[in-house]
Amino acid sequence: MKIILIIEDDTAIRENICEMLELEDYKIISAANGKNGIALAKTEKPDMILCDIMMPGMNGYEVFNGLSNDIKTAHIPFIFLTASGEKKEIALGIAMGAKGYICKPFEAQELFGTVAGCLKAK
């Protein structure tokens, strides 16, 4: 069973994403902030990470950089989640090395397709 780490500060959104992916037979672990997300990624070694960008304390770009610069976590596919669909932000995320970008609000099928495609490519 594939393990997916969800890093999202909004409780309702985080719980919704977790429930949707659990119904698709993924094991889900989650964190409410970037610092805890990085710690979970290092200890749990998930197969993929979905991370919000706009979070207090440590934003998604900082989380991505922290994980990318660590040999233990650099290989984990990373998908950004964001309420901002600006093309420059999408381009930045992809240029940084993210494997995907999902704009909120999103349809369940978009989430499932992006996750499945990312895990297949891994």
Summary of the structure (lengths in Angstrom):
residues: 122
radius of gyration: 12.8
end to end distance: 14.5
largest distance: 34.7
contacts: 388
relative contact order: 0.18
helix: 47%
strand: 20%
